[in-house]
């Protein structure tokens, strides 16, 4: 399992826009065959800060996500709403031990 | 969904010990009725750094985890292996929208 924590900082005026635009990307991602988790988290003390918790079965599945229509549409729509560039933090998933 | 990212920094000589001790805590946690995810992640560029991704249905379920035998045993066993105190980072889980 490969996990990426994507740290997202959104402009204050676009927090709701960001959440709504992320819904179809989430729905598309969890339907991808190699996707194990795609959780959208918000910091309770700063609603402009989000983490996307993206877990894929392997590197090919993670790369395939970046080619999907839902990801590409999301990336284009949210581009103007970022307060700073997104930061992707990779991890190896040890447990659960997905087959 | 309440999510906690628990950042763990382990002493270099105890990385394997930490992973083995975490297995039964993971197995116990995912069997808890209110647990939605309990993923154990390791940084690929620094094997002494881990993240526990713990998602619970609500605050009561998250608090109940801290009372379980598997958590209390884990906490005691790993206590001497920490390079620095663990840091818990809370988030609100927006998606998936667990019922």
N, CA and C atoms of all chains as a GROMACS GRO file, in nm:
protein
  594
    1UNK      N    1   0.085  -0.119   0.000
    1UNK     CA    2   0.000   0.000   0.000
    1UNK      C    3   0.088   0.124   0.000
    2UNK      N    4   0.065   0.212  -0.096
    2UNK     CA    5   0.134   0.340  -0.101
    2UNK      C    6   0.037   0.448  -0.057
    3UNK      N    7   0.081   0.532   0.035
    3UNK     CA    8  -0.005   0.637   0.087
    3UNK      C    9   0.058   0.772   0.058
    4UNK      N   10  -0.023   0.866   0.019
    4UNK     CA   11   0.023   1.005   0.007
    4UNK      C   12  -0.069   1.092   0.092
    5UNK      N   13  -0.007   1.172   0.178
    5UNK     CA   14  -0.081   1.277   0.247
    5UNK      C   15  -0.062   1.403   0.165
    6UNK      N   16  -0.169   1.453   0.109
    6UNK     CA   17  -0.161   1.576   0.030
    6UNK      C   18  -0.211   1.691   0.118
    7UNK      N   19  -0.120   1.780   0.150
    7UNK     CA   20  -0.154   1.894   0.236
    7UNK      C   21  -0.201   2.009   0.148
    8UNK      N   22  -0.321   2.058   0.177
    8UNK     CA   23  -0.385   2.159   0.092
    8UNK      C   24  -0.421   2.280   0.179
    9UNK      N   25  -0.382   2.396   0.131
    9UNK     CA   26  -0.416   2.521   0.199
    9UNK      C   27  -0.495   2.606   0.100
   10UNK      N   28  -0.621   2.630   0.136
   10UNK     CA   29  -0.717   2.693   0.044
   10UNK      C   30  -0.737   2.839   0.085
   11UNK      N   31  -0.762   2.924  -0.013
   11UNK     CA   32  -0.796   3.063   0.017
   11UNK      C   33  -0.927   3.067   0.097
   12UNK      N   34  -0.934   3.154   0.198
   12UNK     CA   35  -1.051   3.154   0.288
   12UNK      C   36  -1.184   3.168   0.214
   13UNK      N   37  -1.187   3.244   0.107
   13UNK     CA   38  -1.314   3.265   0.036
   13UNK      C   39  -1.356   3.144  -0.048
   14UNK      N   40  -1.271   3.043  -0.055
   14UNK     CA   41  -1.302   2.931  -0.144
   14UNK      C   42  -1.306   2.796  -0.071
   15UNK      N   43  -1.324   2.800   0.059
   15UNK     CA   44  -1.330   2.675   0.136
   15UNK      C   45  -1.449   2.590   0.091
   16UNK      N   46  -1.566   2.651   0.081
   16UNK     CA   47  -1.685   2.574   0.040
   16UNK      C   48  -1.673   2.528  -0.105
   17UNK      N   49  -1.620   2.616  -0.190
   17UNK     CA   50  -1.599   2.576  -0.330
   17UNK      C   51  -1.507   2.454  -0.337
   18UNK      N   52  -1.402   2.457  -0.257
   18UNK     CA   53  -1.306   2.347  -0.260
   18UNK      C   54  -1.372   2.216  -0.217
   19UNK      N   55  -1.450   2.222  -0.111
   19UNK     CA   56  -1.516   2.099  -0.064
   19UNK      C   57  -1.610   2.045  -0.172
   20UNK      N   58  -1.690   2.134  -0.233
   20UNK     CA   59  -1.785   2.087  -0.334
   20UNK      C   60  -1.712   2.030  -0.456
   21UNK      N   61  -1.602   2.094  -0.496
   21UNK     CA   62  -1.527   2.046  -0.613
   21UNK      C   63  -1.456   1.915  -0.584
   22UNK      N   64  -1.430   1.890  -0.457
   22UNK     CA   65  -1.357   1.768  -0.422
   22UNK      C   66  -1.451   1.646  -0.416
   23UNK      N   67  -1.580   1.669  -0.400
   23UNK     CA   68  -1.674   1.556  -0.392
   23UNK      C   69  -1.667   1.464  -0.514
   24UNK      N   70  -1.677   1.517  -0.636
   24UNK     CA   71  -1.672   1.425  -0.752
   24UNK      C   72  -1.534   1.360  -0.770
   25UNK      N   73  -1.428   1.429  -0.730
   25UNK     CA   74  -1.296   1.366  -0.737
   25UNK      C   75  -1.289   1.249  -0.638
   26UNK      N   76  -1.344   1.269  -0.520
   26UNK     CA   77  -1.350   1.161  -0.420
   26UNK      C   78  -1.433   1.044  -0.473
   27UNK      N   79  -1.550   1.074  -0.528
   27UNK     CA   80  -1.638   0.966  -0.576
   27UNK      C   81  -1.571   0.889  -0.689
   28UNK      N   82  -1.502   0.960  -0.776
   28UNK     CA   83  -1.431   0.893  -0.885
   28UNK      C   84  -1.314   0.811  -0.834
   29UNK      N   85  -1.241   0.867  -0.739
   29UNK     CA   86  -1.121   0.798  -0.689
   29UNK      C   87  -1.157   0.667  -0.620
   30UNK      N   88  -1.257   0.669  -0.534
   30UNK     CA   89  -1.288   0.546  -0.459
   30UNK      C   90  -1.342   0.437  -0.551
   31UNK      N   91  -1.383   0.474  -0.673
   31UNK     CA   92  -1.427   0.374  -0.770
   31UNK      C   93  -1.312   0.320  -0.854
   32UNK      N   94  -1.192   0.378  -0.841
   32UNK     CA   95  -1.076   0.326  -0.915
   32UNK      C   96  -1.037   0.189  -0.857
   33UNK      N   97  -1.002   0.093  -0.942
   33UNK     CA   98  -0.978  -0.043  -0.890
   33UNK      C   99  -0.859  -0.049  -0.793
   34UNK      N  100  -0.760   0.037  -0.807
   34UNK     CA  101  -0.643   0.028  -0.719
   34UNK      C  102  -0.648   0.120  -0.599
   35UNK      N  103  -0.760   0.188  -0.581
   35UNK     CA  104  -0.772   0.284  -0.469
   35UNK      C  105  -0.819   0.211  -0.344
   36UNK      N  106  -0.745   0.228  -0.234
   36UNK     CA  107  -0.780   0.165  -0.107
   36UNK      C  108  -0.847   0.262  -0.010
   37UNK      N  109  -0.802   0.386  -0.010
   37UNK     CA  110  -0.868   0.492   0.067
   37UNK      C  111  -0.849   0.623  -0.009
   38UNK      N  112  -0.948   0.710   0.007
   38UNK     CA  113  -0.936   0.846  -0.044
   38UNK      C  114  -1.020   0.930   0.050
   39UNK      N  115  -0.958   0.972   0.160
   39UNK     CA  116  -1.030   1.042   0.266
   39UNK      C  117  -0.998   1.191   0.260
   40UNK      N  118  -1.099   1.270   0.277
   40UNK     CA  119  -1.082   1.417   0.274
   40UNK      C  120  -1.100   1.468   0.417
   41UNK      N  121  -0.994   1.529   0.469
   41UNK     CA  122  -0.990   1.573   0.608
   41UNK      C  123  -0.975   1.724   0.614
   42UNK      N  124  -1.033   1.782   0.718
   42UNK     CA  125  -1.023   1.927   0.739
   42UNK      C  126  -0.973   1.952   0.882
   43UNK      N  127  -0.883   2.049   0.894
   43UNK     CA  128  -0.829   2.082   1.027
   43UNK      C  129  -0.937   2.151   1.109
   44UNK      N  130  -0.964   2.105   1.231
   44UNK     CA  131  -1.072   2.165   1.308
   44UNK      C  132  -1.042   2.308   1.352
   45UNK      N  133  -0.915   2.342   1.363
   45UNK     CA  134  -0.880   2.476   1.412
   45UNK      C  135  -0.849   2.574   1.299
   46UNK      N  136  -0.853   2.528   1.174
   46UNK     CA  137  -0.827   2.616   1.060
   46UNK      C  138  -0.895   2.555   0.938
   47UNK      N  139  -1.019   2.600   0.908
   47UNK     CA  140  -1.096   2.537   0.800
   47UNK      C  141  -1.037   2.555   0.661
   48UNK      N  142  -0.932   2.636   0.647
   48UNK     CA  143  -0.867   2.651   0.516
   48UNK      C  144  -0.764   2.542   0.490
   49UNK      N  145  -0.741   2.455   0.592
   49UNK     CA  146  -0.638   2.352   0.578
   49UNK      C  147  -0.702   2.213   0.569
   50UNK      N  148  -0.663   2.142   0.465
   50UNK     CA  149  -0.716   2.010   0.436
   50UNK      C  150  -0.601   1.911   0.419
   51UNK      N  151  -0.632   1.785   0.439
   51UNK     CA  152  -0.540   1.677   0.401
   51UNK      C  153  -0.621   1.577   0.318
   52UNK      N  154  -0.568   1.541   0.203
   52UNK     CA  155  -0.624   1.430   0.127
   52UNK      C  156  -0.540   1.307   0.160
   53UNK      N  157  -0.606   1.204   0.212
   53UNK     CA  158  -0.537   1.080   0.249
   53UNK      C  159  -0.564   0.980   0.138
   54UNK      N  160  -0.465   0.957   0.055
   54UNK     CA  161  -0.482   0.877  -0.066
   54UNK      C  162  -0.398   0.751  -0.057
   55UNK      N  163  -0.464   0.637  -0.052
   55UNK     CA  164  -0.393   0.509  -0.042
   55UNK      C  165  -0.423   0.426  -0.166
   56UNK      N  166  -0.316   0.381  -0.230
   56UNK     CA  167  -0.329   0.300  -0.352
   56UNK      C  168  -0.254   0.170  -0.334
   57UNK      N  169  -0.301   0.071  -0.409
   57UNK     CA  170  -0.244  -0.063  -0.398
   57UNK      C  171  -0.097  -0.064  -0.437
   58UNK      N  172  -0.060   0.013  -0.538
   58UNK     CA  173   0.080   0.016  -0.583
   58UNK      C  174   0.104   0.146  -0.661
   59UNK      N  175   0.227   0.162  -0.706
   59UNK     CA  176   0.265   0.287  -0.773
   59UNK      C  177   0.189   0.306  -0.903
   60UNK      N  178   0.162   0.197  -0.973
   60UNK     CA  179   0.089   0.207  -1.100
   60UNK      C  180  -0.053   0.260  -1.074
   61UNK      N  181  -0.116   0.212  -0.969
   61UNK     CA  182  -0.251   0.257  -0.937
   61UNK      C  183  -0.251   0.404  -0.896
   62UNK      N  184  -0.149   0.444  -0.821
   62UNK     CA  185  -0.140   0.585  -0.781
   62UNK      C  186  -0.117   0.673  -0.903
   63UNK      N  187  -0.033   0.628  -0.994
   63UNK     CA  188  -0.007   0.706  -1.116
   63UNK      C  189  -0.130   0.713  -1.204
   64UNK      N  190  -0.206   0.603  -1.209
   64UNK     CA  191  -0.326   0.600  -1.293
   64UNK      C  192  -0.429   0.704  -1.247
   65UNK      N  193  -0.433   0.729  -1.116
   65UNK     CA  194  -0.526   0.831  -1.064
   65UNK      C  195  -0.501   0.966  -1.131
   66UNK      N  196  -0.374   0.997  -1.153
   66UNK     CA  197  -0.338   1.128  -1.210
   66UNK      C  198  -0.379   1.142  -1.358
   67UNK      N  199  -0.424   1.033  -1.416
   67UNK     CA  200  -0.467   1.035  -1.557
   67UNK      C  201  -0.619   1.036  -1.570
   68UNK      N  202  -0.689   1.027  -1.459
   68UNK     CA  203  -0.835   1.015  -1.468
   68UNK      C  204  -0.899   1.150  -1.497
   69UNK      N  205  -1.017   1.143  -1.557
   69UNK     CA  206  -1.091   1.266  -1.587
   69UNK      C  207  -1.129   1.339  -1.459
   70UNK      N  208  -1.167   1.264  -1.354
   70UNK     CA  209  -1.210   1.332  -1.231
   70UNK      C  210  -1.094   1.405  -1.163
   71UNK      N  211  -0.974   1.345  -1.166
   71UNK     CA  212  -0.858   1.414  -1.108
   71UNK      C  213  -0.821   1.537  -1.190
   72UNK      N  214  -0.818   1.522  -1.322
   72UNK     CA  215  -0.776   1.634  -1.406
   72UNK      C  216  -0.876   1.749  -1.398
   73UNK      N  217  -1.003   1.716  -1.390
   73UNK     CA  218  -1.105   1.821  -1.376
   73UNK      C  219  -1.089   1.892  -1.242
   74UNK      N  220  -1.067   1.814  -1.136
   74UNK     CA  221  -1.049   1.872  -1.001
   74UNK      C  222  -0.928   1.964  -0.999
   75UNK      N  223  -0.817   1.916  -1.055
   75UNK     CA  224  -0.694   1.995  -1.054
   75UNK      C  225  -0.714   2.130  -1.122
   76UNK      N  226  -0.786   2.128  -1.232
   76UNK     CA  227  -0.808   2.252  -1.306
   76UNK      C  228  -0.900   2.346  -1.228
   77UNK      N  229  -1.005   2.290  -1.169
   77UNK     CA  230  -1.104   2.375  -1.101
   77UNK      C  231  -1.046   2.439  -0.976
   78UNK      N  232  -0.966   2.365  -0.900
   78UNK     CA  233  -0.917   2.418  -0.771
   78UNK      C  234  -0.792   2.504  -0.787
   79UNK      N  235  -0.735   2.507  -0.906
   79UNK     CA  236  -0.603   2.572  -0.924
   79UNK      C  237  -0.600   2.715  -0.870
   80UNK      N  238  -0.706   2.791  -0.893
   80UNK     CA  239  -0.708   2.930  -0.853
   80UNK      C  240  -0.742   2.952  -0.707
   81UNK      N  241  -0.772   2.845  -0.635
   81UNK     CA  242  -0.818   2.858  -0.496
   81UNK      C  243  -0.710   2.824  -0.394
   82UNK      N  244  -0.591   2.791  -0.441
   82UNK     CA  245  -0.484   2.750  -0.350
   82UNK      C  246  -0.418   2.874  -0.285
   83UNK      N  247  -0.400   2.870  -0.153
   83UNK     CA  248  -0.327   2.975  -0.083
   83UNK      C  249  -0.177   2.955  -0.097
   84UNK      N  250  -0.137   2.832  -0.122
   84UNK     CA  251   0.004   2.798  -0.146
   84UNK      C  252   0.004   2.664  -0.220
   85UNK      N  253   0.118   2.628  -0.280
   85UNK     CA  254   0.120   2.501  -0.354
   85UNK      C  255   0.092   2.383  -0.262
   86UNK      N  256   0.023   2.283  -0.317
   86UNK     CA  257  -0.002   2.161  -0.240
   86UNK      C  258   0.130   2.089  -0.215
   87UNK      N  259   0.134   2.017  -0.102
   87UNK     CA  260   0.255   1.942  -0.066
   87UNK      C  261   0.218   1.796  -0.047
   88UNK      N  262   0.284   1.709  -0.122
   88UNK     CA  263   0.255   1.565  -0.115
   88UNK      C  264   0.362   1.495  -0.032
   89UNK      N  265   0.317   1.422   0.070
   89UNK     CA  266   0.407   1.354   0.164
   89UNK      C  267   0.385   1.203   0.149
   90UNK      N  268   0.483   1.131   0.094
   90UNK     CA  269   0.462   0.988   0.067
   90UNK      C  270   0.494   0.900   0.188
   91UNK      N  271   0.424   0.789   0.197
   91UNK     CA  272   0.449   0.689   0.302
   91UNK      C  273   0.434   0.549   0.244
   92UNK      N  274   0.503   0.456   0.307
   92UNK     CA  275   0.478   0.315   0.282
   92UNK      C  276   0.372   0.269   0.382
   93UNK      N  277   0.268   0.204   0.333
   93UNK     CA  278   0.165   0.151   0.422
   93UNK      C  279   0.205   0.011   0.468
   94UNK      N  280   0.230  -0.004   0.598
   94UNK     CA  281   0.270  -0.136   0.652
   94UNK      C  282   0.150  -0.221   0.689
   95UNK      N  283   0.052  -0.158   0.751
   95UNK     CA  284  -0.069  -0.228   0.796
   95UNK      C  285  -0.190  -0.141   0.766
   96UNK      N  286  -0.302  -0.195   0.723
   96UNK     CA  287  -0.326  -0.337   0.696
   96UNK      C  288  -0.236  -0.387   0.582
   97UNK      N  289  -0.215  -0.516   0.582
   97UNK     CA  290  -0.132  -0.579   0.479
   97UNK      C  291  -0.224  -0.623   0.364
   98UNK      N  292  -0.258  -0.527   0.279
   98UNK     CA  293  -0.348  -0.558   0.168
   98UNK      C  294  -0.282  -0.657   0.072
   99UNK      N  295  -0.355  -0.758   0.029
   99UNK     CA  296  -0.296  -0.858  -0.061
   99UNK      C  297  -0.271  -0.798  -0.200
  100UNK      N  298  -1.680   1.135   1.104
  100UNK     CA  299  -1.553   1.061   1.117
  100UNK      C  300  -1.450   1.154   1.181
  101UNK      N  301  -1.391   1.109   1.288
  101UNK     CA  302  -1.280   1.181   1.352
  101UNK      C  303  -1.151   1.108   1.319
  102UNK      N  304  -1.053   1.185   1.272
  102UNK     CA  305  -0.925   1.124   1.234
  102UNK      C  306  -0.815   1.184   1.319
  103UNK      N  307  -0.724   1.101   1.362
  103UNK     CA  308  -0.603   1.149   1.427
  103UNK      C  309  -0.482   1.095   1.352
  104UNK      N  310  -0.393   1.186   1.315
  104UNK     CA  311  -0.262   1.144   1.264
  104UNK      C  312  -0.168   1.146   1.383
  105UNK      N  313  -0.119   1.029   1.420
  105UNK     CA  314  -0.025   1.020   1.533
  105UNK      C  315   0.116   1.007   1.474
  106UNK      N  316   0.195   1.109   1.497
  106UNK     CA  317   0.332   1.112   1.444
  106UNK      C  318   0.424   1.048   1.547
  107UNK      N  319   0.497   0.947   1.502
  107UNK     CA  320   0.580   0.866   1.593
  107UNK      C  321   0.723   0.866   1.542
  108UNK      N  322   0.815   0.896   1.632
  108UNK     CA  323   0.957   0.893   1.599
  108UNK      C  324   1.023   0.792   1.694
  109UNK      N  325   1.076   0.685   1.634
  109UNK     CA  326   1.125   0.570   1.711
  109UNK      C  327   1.279   0.573   1.714
  110UNK      N  328   1.335   0.526   1.821
  110UNK     CA  329   1.481   0.512   1.828
  110UNK      C  330   1.527   0.412   1.720
  111UNK      N  331   1.637   0.444   1.652
  111UNK     CA  332   1.680   0.360   1.539
  111UNK      C  333   1.695   0.212   1.573
  112UNK      N  334   1.739   0.180   1.693
  112UNK     CA  335   1.758   0.039   1.730
  112UNK      C  336   1.627  -0.034   1.758
  113UNK      N  337   1.516   0.037   1.757
  113UNK     CA  338   1.389  -0.027   1.794
  113UNK      C  339   1.282  -0.018   1.686
  114UNK      N  340   1.324   0.007   1.564
  114UNK     CA  341   1.227   0.016   1.454
  114UNK      C  342   1.153  -0.117   1.435
  115UNK      N  343   1.226  -0.226   1.430
  115UNK     CA  344   1.160  -0.358   1.412
  115UNK      C  345   1.075  -0.393   1.533
  116UNK      N  346   1.126  -0.364   1.652
  116UNK     CA  347   1.047  -0.389   1.774
  116UNK      C  348   0.915  -0.313   1.768
  117UNK      N  349   0.924  -0.188   1.725
  117UNK     CA  350   0.804  -0.104   1.720
  117UNK      C  351   0.702  -0.163   1.622
  118UNK      N  352   0.748  -0.204   1.506
  118UNK     CA  353   0.655  -0.260   1.407
  118UNK      C  354   0.589  -0.387   1.463
  119UNK      N  355   0.668  -0.474   1.523
  119UNK     CA  356   0.610  -0.598   1.575
  119UNK      C  357   0.512  -0.570   1.688
  120UNK      N  358   0.545  -0.475   1.775
  120UNK     CA  359   0.456  -0.443   1.887
  120UNK      C  360   0.328  -0.376   1.840
  121UNK      N  361   0.335  -0.313   1.724
  121UNK     CA  362   0.218  -0.240   1.674
  121UNK      C  363   0.119  -0.335   1.607
  122UNK      N  364   0.166  -0.452   1.562
  122UNK     CA  365   0.074  -0.547   1.494
  122UNK      C  366  -0.047  -0.584   1.578
  123UNK      N  367  -0.029  -0.628   1.705
  123UNK     CA  368  -0.149  -0.664   1.783
  123UNK      C  369  -0.237  -0.544   1.818
  124UNK      N  370  -0.178  -0.427   1.830
  124UNK     CA  371  -0.261  -0.307   1.854
  124UNK      C  372  -0.345  -0.278   1.730
  125UNK      N  373  -0.285  -0.291   1.613
  125UNK     CA  374  -0.359  -0.273   1.488
  125UNK      C  375  -0.473  -0.375   1.477
  126UNK      N  376  -0.440  -0.501   1.503
  126UNK     CA  377  -0.541  -0.607   1.490
  126UNK      C  378  -0.657  -0.583   1.587
  127UNK      N  379  -0.624  -0.540   1.708
  127UNK     CA  380  -0.728  -0.511   1.805
  127UNK      C  381  -0.811  -0.390   1.766
  128UNK      N  382  -0.742  -0.287   1.717
  128UNK     CA  383  -0.812  -0.163   1.684
  128UNK      C  384  -0.913  -0.185   1.572
  129UNK      N  385  -0.871  -0.254   1.465
  129UNK     CA  386  -0.964  -0.267   1.351
  129UNK      C  387  -1.084  -0.354   1.387
  130UNK      N  388  -1.075  -0.428   1.497
  130UNK     CA  389  -1.190  -0.507   1.543
  130UNK      C  390  -1.282  -0.427   1.635
  131UNK      N  391  -1.243  -0.306   1.673
  131UNK     CA  392  -1.330  -0.222   1.756
  131UNK      C  393  -1.450  -0.177   1.672
  132UNK      N  394  -1.571  -0.177   1.730
  132UNK     CA  395  -1.689  -0.146   1.648
  132UNK      C  396  -1.687  -0.005   1.589
  133UNK      N  397  -1.625   0.093   1.656
  133UNK     CA  398  -1.627   0.231   1.606
  133UNK      C  399  -1.507   0.269   1.524
  134UNK      N  400  -1.418   0.173   1.496
  134UNK     CA  401  -1.295   0.204   1.421
  134UNK      C  402  -1.322   0.193   1.271
  135UNK      N  403  -1.288   0.298   1.197
  135UNK     CA  404  -1.308   0.300   1.052
  135UNK      C  405  -1.178   0.273   0.976
  136UNK      N  406  -1.066   0.321   1.026
  136UNK     CA  407  -0.936   0.291   0.970
  136UNK      C  408  -0.834   0.294   1.084
  137UNK      N  409  -0.733   0.210   1.070
  137UNK     CA  410  -0.620   0.215   1.163
  137UNK      C  411  -0.501   0.170   1.079
  138UNK      N  412  -0.440   0.265   1.009
  138UNK     CA  413  -0.334   0.234   0.914
  138UNK      C  414  -0.199   0.272   0.975
  139UNK      N  415  -0.102   0.188   0.955
  139UNK     CA  416   0.032   0.211   1.008
  139UNK      C  417   0.123   0.242   0.890
  140UNK      N  418   0.179   0.363   0.890
  140UNK     CA  419   0.258   0.414   0.778
  140UNK      C  420   0.402   0.440   0.823
  141UNK      N  421   0.494   0.420   0.730
  141UNK     CA  422   0.636   0.445   0.758
  141UNK      C  423   0.691   0.538   0.651
  142UNK      N  424   0.772   0.634   0.692
  142UNK     CA  425   0.832   0.728   0.596
  142UNK      C  426   0.937   0.654   0.514
  143UNK      N  427   0.932   0.664   0.381
  143UNK     CA  428   1.027   0.588   0.299
  143UNK      C  429   1.170   0.639   0.311
  144UNK      N  430   1.186   0.766   0.346
  144UNK     CA  431   1.321   0.823   0.354
  144UNK      C  432   1.377   0.825   0.495
  145UNK      N  433   1.299   0.780   0.593
  145UNK     CA  434   1.346   0.776   0.732
  145UNK      C  435   1.267   0.668   0.805
  146UNK      N  436   1.320   0.544   0.812
  146UNK     CA  437   1.243   0.433   0.870
  146UNK      C  438   1.213   0.449   1.018
  147UNK      N  439   1.269   0.550   1.085
  147UNK     CA  440   1.237   0.572   1.227
  147UNK      C  441   1.110   0.655   1.244
  148UNK      N  442   1.053   0.701   1.132
  148UNK     CA  443   0.935   0.789   1.141
  148UNK      C  444   0.811   0.717   1.088
  149UNK      N  445   0.709   0.716   1.172
  149UNK     CA  446   0.583   0.648   1.143
  149UNK      C  447   0.467   0.746   1.161
  150UNK      N  448   0.358   0.714   1.094
  150UNK     CA  449   0.232   0.782   1.122
  150UNK      C  450   0.127   0.673   1.144
  151UNK      N  451   0.052   0.685   1.251
  151UNK     CA  452  -0.067   0.601   1.271
  151UNK      C  453  -0.187   0.684   1.227
  152UNK      N  454  -0.260   0.630   1.130
  152UNK     CA  455  -0.378   0.700   1.077
  152UNK      C  456  -0.499   0.633   1.140
  153UNK      N  457  -0.559   0.699   1.236
  153UNK     CA  458  -0.666   0.640   1.317
  153UNK      C  459  -0.796   0.715   1.292
  154UNK      N  460  -0.894   0.647   1.234
  154UNK     CA  461  -1.023   0.709   1.206
  154UNK      C  462  -1.131   0.637   1.284
  155UNK      N  463  -1.208   0.715   1.358
  155UNK     CA  464  -1.316   0.660   1.440
  155UNK      C  465  -1.448   0.729   1.405
  156UNK      N  466  -1.554   0.655   1.431
  156UNK     CA  467  -1.687   0.704   1.395
  156UNK      C  468  -1.721   0.832   1.472
  157UNK      N  469  -1.680   0.840   1.597
  157UNK     CA  470  -1.711   0.958   1.678
  157UNK      C  471  -1.614   0.965   1.795
  158UNK      N  472  -1.629   1.071   1.874
  158UNK     CA  473  -1.536   1.094   1.984
  158UNK      C  474  -1.542   0.982   2.088
  159UNK      N  475  -1.660   0.928   2.109
  159UNK     CA  476  -1.673   0.820   2.208
  159UNK      C  477  -1.595   0.696   2.163
  160UNK      N  478  -1.602   0.666   2.034
  160UNK     CA  479  -1.529   0.550   1.983
  160UNK      C  480  -1.378   0.573   1.991
  161UNK      N  481  -1.335   0.695   1.962
  161UNK     CA  482  -1.192   0.726   1.972
  161UNK      C  483  -1.145   0.715   2.116
  162UNK      N  484  -1.227   0.764   2.208
  162UNK     CA  485  -1.190   0.757   2.350
  162UNK      C  486  -1.189   0.612   2.398
  163UNK      N  487  -1.282   0.532   2.348
  163UNK     CA  488  -1.289   0.392   2.391
  163UNK      C  489  -1.162   0.316   2.352
  164UNK      N  490  -1.102   0.353   2.240
  164UNK     CA  491  -0.976   0.288   2.199
  164UNK      C  492  -0.870   0.300   2.308
  165UNK      N  493  -0.866   0.416   2.372
  165UNK     CA  494  -0.764   0.441   2.475
  165UNK      C  495  -0.784   0.357   2.602
  166UNK      N  496  -0.898   0.290   2.609
  166UNK     CA  497  -0.927   0.206   2.727
  166UNK      C  498  -0.906   0.058   2.698
  167UNK      N  499  -0.874   0.025   2.574
  167UNK     CA  500  -0.865  -0.117   2.538
  167UNK      C  501  -0.735  -0.179   2.589
  168UNK      N  502  -0.741  -0.309   2.609
  168UNK     CA  503  -0.621  -0.381   2.654
  168UNK      C  504  -0.511  -0.374   2.549
  169UNK      N  505  -0.546  -0.382   2.420
  169UNK     CA  506  -0.441  -0.380   2.316
  169UNK      C  507  -0.372  -0.245   2.309
  170UNK      N  508  -0.446  -0.136   2.327
  170UNK     CA  509  -0.383  -0.003   2.327
  170UNK      C  510  -0.294   0.015   2.450
  171UNK      N  511  -0.347  -0.022   2.566
  171UNK     CA  512  -0.270   0.000   2.689
  171UNK      C  513  -0.143  -0.085   2.689
  172UNK      N  514  -0.151  -0.206   2.638
  172UNK     CA  515  -0.032  -0.292   2.629
  172UNK      C  516   0.070  -0.232   2.533
  173UNK      N  517   0.022  -0.185   2.418
  173UNK     CA  518   0.110  -0.121   2.318
  173UNK      C  519   0.180   0.000   2.379
  174UNK      N  520   0.101   0.085   2.444
  174UNK     CA  521   0.156   0.209   2.500
  174UNK      C  522   0.269   0.178   2.599
  175UNK      N  523   0.249   0.075   2.680
  175UNK     CA  524   0.350   0.040   2.779
  175UNK      C  525   0.475  -0.017   2.712
  176UNK      N  526   0.453  -0.103   2.612
  176UNK     CA  527   0.566  -0.171   2.549
  176UNK      C  528   0.655  -0.073   2.472
  177UNK      N  529   0.593   0.022   2.401
  177UNK     CA  530   0.671   0.112   2.315
  177UNK      C  531   0.730   0.230   2.390
  178UNK      N  532   0.691   0.249   2.514
  178UNK     CA  533   0.727   0.372   2.586
  178UNK      C  534   0.877   0.400   2.582
  179UNK      N  535   0.957   0.297   2.598
  179UNK     CA  536   1.101   0.318   2.603
  179UNK      C  537   1.168   0.331   2.468
  180UNK      N  538   1.092   0.318   2.362
  180UNK     CA  539   1.148   0.319   2.226
  180UNK      C  540   1.127   0.451   2.153
  181UNK      N  541   1.065   0.547   2.218
  181UNK     CA  542   1.035   0.674   2.152
  181UNK      C  543   1.159   0.765   2.148
  182UNK      N  544   1.188   0.822   2.031
  182UNK     CA  545   1.296   0.920   2.021
  182UNK      C  546   1.251   1.057   2.068
  183UNK      N  547   1.120   1.079   2.063
  183UNK     CA  548   1.060   1.203   2.114
  183UNK      C  549   0.914   1.172   2.141
  184UNK      N  550   0.845   1.258   2.216
  184UNK     CA  551   0.704   1.229   2.245
  184UNK      C  552   0.621   1.222   2.118
  185UNK      N  553   0.522   1.134   2.116
  185UNK     CA  554   0.431   1.127   2.003
  185UNK      C  555   0.348   1.255   1.994
  186UNK      N  556   0.310   1.288   1.870
  186UNK     CA  557   0.231   1.410   1.848
  186UNK      C  558   0.103   1.371   1.774
  187UNK      N  559  -0.009   1.404   1.833
  187UNK     CA  560  -0.139   1.369   1.775
  187UNK      C  561  -0.199   1.491   1.707
  188UNK      N  562  -0.233   1.476   1.579
  188UNK     CA  563  -0.286   1.586   1.498
  188UNK      C  564  -0.430   1.550   1.460
  189UNK      N  565  -0.530   1.622   1.514
  189UNK     CA  566  -0.670   1.586   1.489
  189UNK      C  567  -0.725   1.647   1.360
  190UNK      N  568  -0.818   1.577   1.298
  190UNK     CA  569  -0.888   1.627   1.179
  190UNK      C  570  -1.033   1.584   1.184
  191UNK      N  571  -1.116   1.664   1.117
  191UNK     CA  572  -1.253   1.622   1.089
  191UNK      C  573  -1.253   1.551   0.955
  192UNK      N  574  -1.312   1.432   0.952
  192UNK     CA  575  -1.322   1.358   0.826
  192UNK      C  576  -1.447   1.400   0.751
  193UNK      N  577  -1.430   1.464   0.634
  193UNK     CA  578  -1.546   1.511   0.557
  193UNK      C  579  -1.599   1.402   0.464
  194UNK      N  580  -1.506   1.332   0.399
  194UNK     CA  581  -1.541   1.226   0.302
  194UNK      C  582  -1.447   1.108   0.324
  195UNK      N  583  -1.496   0.985   0.316
  195UNK     CA  584  -1.634   0.945   0.290
  195UNK      C  585  -1.727   0.991   0.404
  196UNK      N  586  -1.852   1.004   0.370
  196UNK     CA  587  -1.951   1.046   0.468
  196UNK      C  588  -2.010   0.921   0.532
  197UNK      N  589  -1.936   0.868   0.631
  197UNK     CA  590  -1.984   0.746   0.697
  197UNK      C  591  -2.112   0.773   0.771
  198UNK      N  592  -2.211   0.684   0.760
  198UNK     CA  593  -2.340   0.705   0.828
  198UNK      C  594  -2.325   0.688   0.979
   0.00000   0.00000   0.00000
